[in-house]
Amino acid sequence: MFSPTRSQPNVSMSSLRTLMIAFLLIVSLAVILVNGWMVMDTWQRGVRETENDARNLSQSVSKQSEDSFLQVELTLEDLRDRITLMGLDPERQRNIANLLRERKDSLPQLHGLFIYDTTGTWLVTSEGILQQHSNNSDREYFRFHQRNTDPGMHIGQVIRSRSTGDLVIPLSMRLSNQDGSFRGVLLATLRIDYFRQIFSYYNIGDQGLMALMLNSGTVLYARPFPDNTINLNISNSPLFNRLLKSASSGTATYKAALDGVERIFGYATLKRYPLVVTVAYGSAQLRQALMTNLILYLVLCVMLLLVIVAMGYLLLRNLSKHIQDQIELAQVRDQLTAMNQTLQTLALVDSLTGLANRRRFDLWLDRALLRANKLMTPVALLMIDVDFFKRFNDTYGHLAGDECLKQVGSALLPLVRGPEDLVTRYGGEEFAVILPGSGREEALRYAHNAVDAVAALAIPHSSTDIESKRVTVSVGVQVIRGGNGDATRQTLIGLADKALYKAKASGKNQVGEASS
């Protein structure tokens, strides 16, 4: 392409060499800049995805922790009511001991249940045996209830049980006489090993961190740190002195107060209790994963630069064969175009289910709405969500969850009418179906067929609330007509989401429509 022509007979080899070197430098700089941008974009996307994972996991663990504490609180309230009715007379204590033992056996998180009189002496325990010198009047929770008339549950710092030597979290309630005077303390102790076991279920990597803390900054348990970090106060960390003051949950990147390692944190406070759960992934771990994924790509880019340099060198040496070189370059261009088209196709396909992905969904829906606005025809959108999918993952594992999504996608795909209809994986356990030209009746028919098709898969789901104990879906249907000024992607998705919410709020495993 730089060979001399009749219109440029005086172009010298030196000029051609200079032009070729300039061209190679520009191409090399462009490749470096593009690669630099892609590295930064990949890192930012990795950080965002890690933040989402940390936030979602912290909220999930906080909900699980709150349920564990709520079960104990309800148990303590029930026991306090029974003690008020039955009394603590010696002849009643055997019955109360049996009741404490039953309650303890029903809750795996409990280490024990205890009742103390006004002097801090054990009256009844879930173990049924009183030890000598069994007086806990020096405990913080006992002194707290002596001074405070608050009837609610008090959560104290971790202590070591005097009966077994185990590390436990004391949860206590005040026992009062009818005139409001101090009658004693009702105590439940939660095993730290219970949270140790629960936290161990989650894969947070070698540099990950999970912690349960009081909102005062006191650590109740932190994985993977040793027990000497328990009751350590880290209220000077960014989580307590800055983040929790502006939001009850969120994400942030900072150095952990426990070891000084920079991590990407997700945090959430418990709604009912003065507790905070935080989950973090190591920033260095994310960088390592990023480099692992980018090494192959960077090697290919370096090879591409070498190929470009080699082609330039050959071009300078073989100007007499420039026509043949141009043909070869055209072939290379066609191959690159085909490769780019293949890459674009792969970028529009969900790797798990083989369905169209979110990006293709957006492009397809925009095109369908543009056509609908021109022709004033309807467009139907179905939002499909797998019911109780988180429970499915928790019960059967993520590999089974992936297989479940594959089967659901395979069940939805054959139901479409023609090439203009599109079944996509919208994200997570949610699917979306675009039906250009379909009215309300056709959309509802497809929706009911989708519900039936997934039910027909008969995938076992023991933790669902659906009576069949099989995997089911809920479907939200919305039809919008083009040409009325309202046919936008955001509007249609929002209405379909409302319809889906309506279906799930009505009991799931059904079809919902948004109110007109």
VEXMAR-59390 format. One record per residue (C-alpha): residue in three letters; z, x, y. Coordinates in steps of 0.1 Angstrom, whole numbers, padded with zeros to 4 digits, always signed. Example, Ala and Ser with C-alpha at 12.3 -4.5 7.8 and 13.67 -1.06 7.14 Angstrom:
BEGIN
Ala+0078+0123-0045/Ser+0071+0137-0011/
REM end
This chain:
BEGIN
Met+0000+0000+0000/Phe+0002+0030+0022/Ser-0032+0045+0011/Pro-0057+0054+0038/Thr-0083+0028+0047/Arg-0115+0029+0067/Ser-0097+0015+0097/Gln-0071+0044+0095/Pro-0090+0074+0084/Asn-0067+0099+0102/Val-0035+0089+0084/Ser-0021+0121+0070/Met-0001+0127+0038/Ser+0028+0137+0060/Ser+0028+0104+0078/Leu+0026+0086+0045/Arg+0055+0106+0032/Thr+0075+0099+0063/Leu+0068+0062+0060/Met+0077+0062+0023/Ile+0110+0080+0030/Ala+0119+0056+0057/Phe+0110+0027+0034/Leu+0132+0041+0007/Leu+0161+0047+0031/Ile+0159+0011+0044/Val+0158-0003+0009/Ser+0187+0018-0003/Leu+0207+0008+0028/Ala+0199-0028+0022/Val+0210-0026-0015/Ile+0242-0008-0005/Leu+0250-0035+0021/Val+0242-0063-0002/Asn+0263-0048-0029/Gly+0291-0042-0005/Trp+0290-0078+0006/Met+0289-0090-0030/Val+0319-0069-0039/Met+0339-0083-0010/Asp+0327-0119-0018/Thr+0337-0114-0055/Trp+0371-0101-0045/Gln+0377-0130-0021/Arg+0366-0155-0047/Gly+0389-0138-0072/Val+0418-0140-0048/Arg+0412-0176-0041/Glu+0409-0184-0078/Thr+0441-0165-0085/Glu+0459-0183-0057/Asn+0448-0216-0071/Asp+0460-0206-0106/Ala+0494-0194-0092/Arg+0499-0225-0071/Asn+0489-0249-0099/Leu+0512-0230-0124/Ser+0541-0229-0100/Gln+0538-0267-0094/Ser+0536-0273-0132/Val+0566-0251-0140/Ser+0586-0267-0111/Lys+0579-0301-0125/Gln+0589-0290-0160/Ser+0621-0274-0146/Glu+0629-0305-0125/Asp+0626-0327-0156/Ser+0650-0304-0174/Phe+0676-0306-0146/Leu+0670-0344-0142/Gln+0678-0350-0179/Val+0711-0332-0175/Glu+0719-0350-0142/Leu+0713-0384-0159/Thr+0735-0373-0188/Leu+0763-0362-0165/Glu+0761-0395-0145/Asp+0763-0415-0178/Leu+0792-0395-0190/Arg+0811-0399-0157/Asp+0806-0436-0159/Arg+0819-0437-0194/Ile+0849-0416-0186/Thr+0857-0439-0156/Leu+0857-0469-0180/Met+0874-0453-0210/Gly+0898-0429-0193/Leu+0909-0395-0205/Asp+0939-0405-0225/Pro+0946-0383-0256/Glu+0937-0411-0279/Arg+0903-0414-0261/Gln+0895-0377-0261/Arg+0882-0376-0297/Asn+0857-0404-0290/Ile+0847-0386-0258/Ala+0843-0353-0277/Asn+0819-0370-0302/Leu+0800-0384-0272/Leu+0797-0349-0256/Arg+0785-0335-0289/Glu+0758-0361-0293/Arg+0746-0356-0257/Lys+0744-0318-0262/Asp+0725-0321-0295/Ser+0699-0344-0278/Leu+0690-0319-0250/Pro+0678-0285-0262/Gln+0684-0269-0228/Leu+0721-0275-0229/His+0746-0248-0239/Gly+0776-0271-0237/Leu+0794-0300-0221/Phe+0830-0297-0208/Ile+0857-0318-0190/Tyr+0884-0301-0169/Asp+0916-0317-0155/Thr+0929-0312-0120/Thr+0943-0278-0128/Gly+0910-0265-0144/Thr+0923-0267-0180/Trp+0898-0278-0206/Leu+0905-0313-0219/Val+0874-0320-0240/Thr+0843-0300-0249/Ser+0811-0306-0269/Glu+0824-0281-0294/Gly+0856-0301-0300/Ile+0879-0270-0301/Leu+0901-0260-0272/Gln+0907-0223-0269/Gln+0940-0208-0258/His+0942-0201-0220/Ser+0911-0222-0215/Asn+0914-0226-0178/Asn+0884-0223-0154/Ser+0901-0231-0121/Asp+0888-0198-0108/Arg+0851-0208-0113/Glu+0830-0214-0082/Tyr+0820-0249-0093/Phe+0856-0260-0098/Arg+0867-0248-0064/Phe+0836-0265-0049/His+0846-0299-0063/Gln+0882-0295-0053/Arg+0871-0291-0017/Asn+0842-0316-0017/Thr+0840-0353-0025/Asp+0802-0353-0029/Pro+0795-0372-0061/Gly+0762-0355-0067/Met+0754-0327-0092/His+0763-0292-0080/Ile+0741-0263-0092/Gly+0759-0229-0092/Gln+0749-0193-0098/Val+0745-0180-0133/Ile+0777-0172-0151/Arg+0787-0158-0185/Ser+0802-0184-0208/Arg+0838-0176-0217/Ser+0834-0194-0250/Thr+0802-0177-0263/Gly+0794-0149-0238/Asp+0759-0164-0231/Leu+0744-0165-0197/Val+0743-0201-0184/Ile+0736-0221-0153/Pro+0766-0244-0144/Leu+0757-0280-0134/Ser+0788-0299-0125/Met+0800-0333-0111/Arg+0833-0343-0095/Leu+0856-0367-0114/Ser+0876-0388-0090/Asn+0904-0413-0093/Gln+0900-0448-0080/Asp+0916-0438-0047/Gly+0890-0410-0044/Ser+0915-0382-0052/Phe+0904-0353-0073/Arg+0906-0360-0111/Gly+0888-0330-0125/Val+0853-0317-0132/Leu+0826-0327-0156/Leu+0804-0296-0165/Ala+0771-0290-0182/Thr+0758-0255-0188/Leu+0721-0247-0192/Arg+0711-0218-0214/Ile+0692-0191-0195/Asp+0675-0184-0229/Tyr+0659-0219-0225/Phe+0640-0208-0194/Arg+0633-0174-0209/Gln+0616-0192-0238/Ile+0597-0217-0215/Phe+0585-0189-0192/Ser+0573-0168-0221/Tyr+0547-0195-0230/Tyr+0525-0186-0200/Asn+0501-0157-0198/Ile+0506-0141-0164/Gly+0494-0106-0173/Asp+0513-0072-0174/Gln+0521-0073-0137/Gly+0528-0111-0135/Leu+0561-0126-0123/Met+0578-0160-0128/Ala+0611-0168-0113/Leu+0635-0197-0109/Met+0658-0194-0078/Leu+0682-0213-0057/Asn+0668-0221-0023/Ser+0694-0198-0009/Gly+0675-0169-0024/Thr+0697-0163-0055/Val+0677-0155-0087/Leu+0686-0176-0117/Tyr+0660-0161-0140/Ala+0630-0139-0134/Arg+0604-0128-0159/Pro+0598-0100-0170/Phe+0628-0085-0153/Pro+0661-0075-0171/Asp+0692-0097-0168/Asn+0707-0074-0141/Thr+0684-0091-0116/Ile+0701-0125-0123/Asn+0722-0137-0093/Leu+0705-0110-0071/Asn+0699-0125-0036/Ile+0664-0119-0022/Ser+0667-0142+0008/Asn+0652-0114+0029/Ser+0619-0117+0011/Pro+0589-0133+0029/Leu+0592-0164+0006/Phe+0626-0174+0021/Asn+0625-0160+0056/Arg+0590-0172+0064/Leu+0570-0192+0039/Leu+0594-0219+0028/Lys+0603-0226+0064/Ser+0568-0239+0071/Ala+0558-0254+0037/Ser+0575-0265+0005/Ser+0547-0251-0016/Gly+0517-0228-0012/Thr+0504-0193-0018/Ala+0507-0159-0002/Thr+0503-0122-0010/Tyr+0532-0099-0004/Lys+0553-0073-0020/Ala+0579-0087-0044/Ala+0615-0081-0033/Leu+0625-0074-0070/Asp+0603-0043-0075/Gly+0581-0038-0044/Val+0549-0045-0062/Glu+0522-0064-0043/Arg+0514-0097-0060/Ile+0496-0130-0053/Phe+0523-0157-0053/Gly+0523-0194-0058/Tyr+0555-0212-0050/Ala+0569-0247-0051/Thr+0603-0263-0044/Leu+0618-0289-0066/Lys+0619-0323-0049/Arg+0653-0334-0062/Tyr+0672-0300-0064/Pro+0678-0270-0042/Leu+0656-0248-0064/Val+0624-0228-0060/Val+0599-0218-0086/Thr+0575-0189-0080/Val+0546-0176-0101/Ala+0527-0144-0092/Tyr+0498-0123-0105/Gly+0495-0086-0098/Ser+0470-0076-0071/Ala+0463-0043-0089/Gln+0456-0063-0120/Leu+0431-0085-0102/Arg+0414-0054-0088/Gln+0412-0039-0122/Ala+0396-0070-0136/Leu+0372-0070-0107/Met+0362-0034-0113/Thr+0357-0041-0149/Asn+0333-0070-0141/Leu+0315-0050-0114/Ile+0309-0017-0133/Leu+0279-0029-0152/Tyr+0264-0046-0121/Leu+0269-0014-0101/Val+0253+0007-0128/Leu+0223-0016-0128/Cys+0220-0013-0090/Val+0222+0025-0091/Met+0195+0024-0118/Leu+0174+0001-0096/Leu+0178+0026-0067/Leu+0167+0054-0089/Val+0137+0034-0101/Ile+0127+0027-0065/Val+0130+0064-0056/Ala+0110+0074-0087/Met+0083+0048-0079/Gly+0080+0061-0044/Tyr+0077+0097-0056/Leu+0050+0086-0081/Leu+0032+0066-0054/Leu+0030+0097-0032/Arg+0016+0118-0060/Asn-0009+0092-0072/Leu-0024+0077-0040/Ser-0058+0078-0057/Lys-0045+0053-0082/His-0031+0029-0055/Ile-0051-0001-0068/Gln-0036+0004-0103/Asp-0002+0010-0088/Gln-0005-0023-0068/Ile-0014-0041-0100/Glu+0017-0026-0117/Leu+0038-0035-0087/Ala+0026-0070-0088/Gln+0036-0072-0125/Val+0070-0058-0117/Arg+0072-0084-0089/Asp+0064-0112-0113/Gln+0090-0099-0137/Leu+0116-0098-0110/Thr+0106-0133-0099/Ala+0110-0145-0134/Met+0143-0128-0137/Asn+0155-0143-0105/Gln+0144-0177-0116/Thr+0163-0172-0149/Leu+0193-0161-0129/Gln+0191-0191-0106/Thr+0188-0214-0137/Leu+0219-0198-0152/Ala+0237-0202-0119/Leu+0232-0239-0122/Val+0245-0243-0157/Asp+0282-0247-0167/Ser+0288-0219-0192/Leu+0313-0239-0213/Thr+0296-0272-0218/Gly+0259-0263-0211/Leu+0258-0292-0186/Ala+0248-0288-0150/Asn+0275-0272-0129/Arg+0290-0282-0095/Arg+0264-0263-0076/Arg+0236-0281-0093/Phe+0254-0314-0088/Asp+0255-0309-0050/Leu+0218-0300-0048/Trp+0208-0329-0071/Leu+0229-0355-0053/Asp+0216-0343-0019/Arg+0181-0347-0031/Ala+0187-0381-0047/Leu+0203-0394-0014/Leu+0175-0380+0007/Arg+0150-0398-0015/Ala+0171-0430-0015/Asn+0173-0430+0023/Lys+0135-0427+0025/Leu+0128-0454-0001/Met+0159-0475+0006/Thr+0168-0475-0031/Pro+0203-0473-0046/Val+0220-0443-0060/Ala+0249-0446-0085/Leu+0276-0420-0090/Leu+0301-0419-0119/Met+0332-0397-0118/Ile+0346-0393-0153/Asp+0380-0377-0160/Val+0395-0369-0194/Asp+0429-0387-0196/Phe+0460-0367-0200/Phe+0440-0335-0204/Lys+0468-0312-0193/Arg+0490-0326-0221/Phe+0461-0320-0245/Asn+0460-0283-0235/Asp+0498-0280-0237/Thr+0498-0296-0271/Tyr+0468-0280-0288/Gly+0460-0249-0266/His+0433-0240-0242/Leu+0407-0232-0270/Ala+0411-0267-0283/Gly+0408-0280-0248/Asp+0375-0261-0243/Glu+0362-0276-0275/Cys+0373-0310-0264/Leu+0354-0307-0231/Lys+0323-0295-0251/Gln+0324-0326-0273/Val+0329-0350-0243/Gly+0299-0334-0225/Ser+0278-0337-0256/Ala+0288-0374-0259/Leu+0279-0382-0223/Leu+0245-0364-0222/Pro+0225-0387-0246/Leu+0234-0418-0225/Val+0212-0410-0195/Arg+0179-0428-0191/Gly+0154-0403-0179/Pro+0147-0369-0161/Glu+0161-0381-0128/Asp+0196-0388-0142/Leu+0219-0359-0143/Val+0252-0353-0163/Thr+0273-0325-0148/Arg+0306-0309-0153/Tyr+0322-0314-0119/Gly+0352-0291-0125/Gly+0382-0288-0149/Glu+0383-0319-0171/Glu+0362-0339-0147/Phe+0325-0348-0152/Ala+0300-0366-0129/Val+0269-0385-0136/Ile+0241-0391-0110/Leu+0219-0422-0116/Pro+0192-0424-0089/Gly+0177-0458-0086/Ser+0204-0475-0106/Gly+0222-0506-0094/Arg+0257-0518-0101/Glu+0250-0534-0135/Glu+0232-0504-0148/Ala+0259-0480-0136/Leu+0287-0502-0151/Arg+0267-0503-0184/Tyr+0265-0466-0185/Ala+0302-0462-0176/His+0313-0485-0204/Asn+0290-0467-0228/Ala+0306-0434-0217/Val+0341-0448-0224/Asp+0330-0460-0258/Ala+0312-0428-0267/Val+0342-0406-0260/Ala+0365-0430-0278/Ala+0341-0428-0308/Leu+0346-0391-0310/Ala+0381-0399-0323/Ile+0395-0366-0311/Pro+0432-0366-0319/His+0456-0365-0289/Ser+0492-0370-0300/Ser+0506-0365-0265/Thr+0485-0392-0247/Asp+0500-0424-0235/Ile+0470-0443-0248/Glu+0479-0463-0279/Ser+0450-0450-0300/Lys+0463-0415-0297/Arg+0428-0403-0293/Val+0411-0385-0264/Thr+0398-0411-0238/Val+0382-0410-0204/Ser+0385-0430-0172/Val+0354-0437-0151/Gly+0350-0444-0115/Val+0317-0461-0104/Gln+0302-0464-0070/Val+0267-0475-0060/Ile+0254-0468-0025/Arg+0221-0480-0011/Gly+0199-0456+0010/Gly+0187-0464+0044/Asn+0219-0480+0057/Gly+0232-0448+0074/Asp+0261-0445+0050/Ala+0243-0427+0021/Thr+0259-0393+0024/Arg+0272-0370-0004/Gln+0308-0370+0010/Thr+0309-0408+0013/Leu+0296-0414-0022/Ile+0319-0388-0038/Gly+0349-0402-0019/Leu+0342-0438-0030/Ala+0336-0427-0066/Asp+0369-0408-0065/Lys+0387-0439-0052/Ala+0371-0459-0081/Leu+0383-0432-0106/Tyr+0418-0433-0091/Lys+0418-0471-0095/Ala+0408-0468-0132/Lys+0435-0442-0139/Ala+0461-0462-0119/Ser+0453-0493-0140/Gly+0462-0476-0172/Lys+0433-0452-0179/Asn+0407-0455-0207/Gln+0387-0479-0186/Val+0361-0483-0158/Gly+0370-0487-0122/Glu+0351-0497-0091/Ala+0361-0490-0055/Ser+0368-0520-0033/Ser+0337-0530-0013/
REM end
